[in-house]
Amino acid sequence: MKRMNPKIDKFLEDGARQAPQSAWRRGSQKPNDKGHLVISHRKGTIMTTQSAQIKGENSPVAFGRGRGSLEQSVWYSGGLLTFLATGEDTQGQFALMELINRKGNVPPPHIHHREDETFYVIEGEMTFTIGERTIKATAGTMVFAPRDIAHSFTIDTDQARMLAQISPAGLEGFFKECSVPAPSMTLPPPTETPYSEKQKMMSLAPKYGFEFVLPKPPQK
């Protein structure tokens, strides 16, 4: 390629050759073997590569898991629960579960102090109570329950299916401790939760950073 101004080119090249080597770090100009000026980011590139490698070791790995995964399913408090993603899968960022419950299976009001919950109703109709708000949810409705606010829900149809996301992860451990492996992808028999199981849930709640809101005793 013909140079437009040989004197200017020679001045720049001579100055570049005389500059100390430290000038070629952090994006300084440097002549290549053909005498053309180039931009060198050698030090920055090395640091970026190392950072990317370190990040790659600790980053979540892409995966997929279907709702029919019997290995990841449990019977919990009268319902069928499938762990679609746990903290082990997402480096603690969130957990995602699918829950199928029948009418009358109502969790007592409770307050999470560590995580927020997001529900997405897939089938059926439900009513969520979050603080002072009551939200009617049909299929396709998303409901957000912030931490530190008491919440619960009821199932208004014979059966309901929903997704529940916990962010950050961790609470899924509670469901694992208070459940049994599902022998099939069906609901458990409609029996009342034993008192001993309720006591176990109450005792484990502080371990997972939440509390059940007990009804106030009647005033005398």
Summary of the structure (lengths in Angstrom):
residues: 220
radius of gyration: 29.5
end to end distance: 99.0
largest distance: 101.5
contacts: 565
relative contact order: 0.15
helix: 28%
strand: 31%
